[in-house]
């Protein structure tokens, strides 16, 4: 699986962004069978879980800081996963990366080591 994240940029506090993660999967491998997650890493800080969406059933999980502000969704027909981020704050500034893998149980979706496939980061800067 190859992943391409996009949609980052500069936004003012209180603003919104929608990140996209485009997946290319090998022939015979269905994107809908992959759990996809977003992680972020701010300068000088460790990588942290943001949100995840499981395979075709679409159950979701969010970090506490994202609940009520972030929404993860997927379009399996387009091999896309989205992260809608509202009411962004300066502490949301980070490089956001998407990751994917199969066979991840719900209780483990926040663990980065569960994911073998990663896209490059897209930078989100929240500043006035």
C-alpha positions as CSV (number, residue, x, y, z in Angstrom):
1,X,0.0,0.0,0.0
2,X,1.2,3.5,-0.9
3,X,-0.2,6.5,0.9
4,X,-0.2,10.1,0.0
5,X,-1.3,12.7,2.5
6,X,-2.3,16.2,1.4
7,X,-4.4,19.2,2.5
8,X,-2.2,20.8,5.1
9,X,-1.5,24.5,5.2
10,X,-1.6,27.7,7.2
11,X,-4.9,28.5,9.0
12,X,-5.9,30.9,11.7
13,X,-7.0,29.8,15.1
14,X,-10.6,28.7,15.0
15,X,-10.3,27.8,11.3
16,X,-10.8,24.4,9.5
17,X,-8.8,22.2,7.2
18,X,-9.6,18.9,5.6
19,X,-6.7,16.5,5.1
20,X,-6.8,13.7,2.5
21,X,-5.0,10.4,2.4
22,X,-5.0,8.7,-1.0
23,X,-4.1,5.0,-1.0
24,X,-2.8,2.9,-3.8
25,X,-3.2,-0.8,-3.2
26,X,-1.8,-3.8,-5.0
27,X,-4.0,-5.7,-7.4
28,X,-6.1,-8.1,-5.4
29,X,-5.9,-6.2,-2.2
30,X,-9.0,-4.3,-1.2
31,X,-8.6,-0.9,0.4
32,X,-11.7,-1.4,2.4
33,X,-10.0,-4.1,4.4
34,X,-7.4,-1.7,5.8
35,X,-7.7,0.3,9.0
36,X,-6.4,3.8,8.4
37,X,-5.2,6.2,11.0
38,X,-3.9,9.8,11.3
39,X,-0.9,10.6,13.5
40,X,0.8,13.9,14.1
41,X,4.1,15.0,15.2
42,X,4.9,18.5,16.4
43,X,8.5,19.9,16.4
44,X,10.3,18.5,19.4
45,X,7.5,16.2,20.4
46,X,6.7,12.6,20.0
47,X,4.3,11.3,17.4
48,X,0.8,11.0,18.7
49,X,-2.4,9.4,17.6
50,X,-5.1,11.6,16.1
51,X,-7.9,9.4,14.7
52,X,-8.5,6.0,13.1
53,X,-11.2,4.4,11.0
54,X,-11.5,0.7,10.7
55,X,-12.2,-1.2,7.5
56,X,-15.4,-1.3,5.6
57,X,-17.6,-1.1,8.8
58,X,-16.1,2.3,9.5
59,X,-15.9,2.3,13.3
60,X,-13.9,5.3,14.4
61,X,-11.6,6.3,17.3
62,X,-10.3,9.7,18.3
63,X,-7.7,11.1,20.6
64,X,-9.3,13.1,23.4
65,X,-8.0,16.4,21.9
66,X,-9.8,15.6,18.7
67,X,-13.2,14.6,20.0
68,X,-15.8,17.1,18.9
69,X,-13.5,18.9,16.6
70,X,-12.1,16.2,14.2
71,X,-14.0,13.8,12.0
72,X,-12.4,10.9,10.1
73,X,-14.2,9.4,7.2
74,X,-13.4,7.2,4.2
75,X,-14.6,6.6,0.7
76,X,-13.6,3.1,-0.2
77,X,-14.7,3.5,-3.8
78,X,-12.0,6.2,-4.2
79,X,-9.4,4.7,-1.9
80,X,-9.5,7.9,0.2
81,X,-9.6,8.7,3.9
82,X,-10.3,12.2,5.1
83,X,-9.7,14.1,8.3
84,X,-11.9,17.1,8.8
85,X,-10.4,19.4,11.5
86,X,-12.5,22.2,12.9
87,X,-11.8,24.9,15.5
88,X,-8.1,24.4,15.0
89,X,-5.8,25.8,17.7
90,X,-2.0,26.6,17.7
91,X,-1.4,23.4,19.6
92,X,-2.7,21.5,16.6
93,X,0.3,22.6,14.6
94,X,2.2,19.5,13.5
95,X,3.0,17.3,10.5
96,X,0.1,15.0,10.0
97,X,0.7,11.5,8.5
98,X,-1.7,8.8,7.5
99,X,-1.0,5.1,8.1
100,X,-2.7,1.9,7.2
101,X,-2.7,-1.8,7.8
102,X,-4.9,-4.8,8.2
103,X,-5.8,-7.0,11.1
104,X,-5.7,-4.3,13.7
105,X,-8.2,-4.8,16.5
106,X,-10.1,-1.8,17.7
107,X,-8.3,-1.5,21.0
108,X,-5.0,-1.2,19.2
109,X,-5.8,1.4,16.5
110,X,-4.0,4.1,18.4
111,X,-0.6,2.3,18.5
112,X,1.7,3.5,15.7
113,X,3.6,0.2,15.7
114,X,0.5,-1.6,14.5
115,X,0.9,0.1,11.1
116,X,3.3,-1.0,8.4
117,X,2.3,1.5,5.7
118,X,2.9,5.2,6.1
119,X,2.5,8.3,4.0
120,X,4.6,11.4,4.2
121,X,3.5,14.1,6.4
122,X,1.5,17.1,5.5
123,X,2.2,20.2,7.5
124,X,-0.6,22.0,9.4
125,X,0.3,25.4,10.9
126,X,-2.2,27.2,13.1
127,X,-1.2,30.7,13.6
128,X,-2.6,34.2,13.6
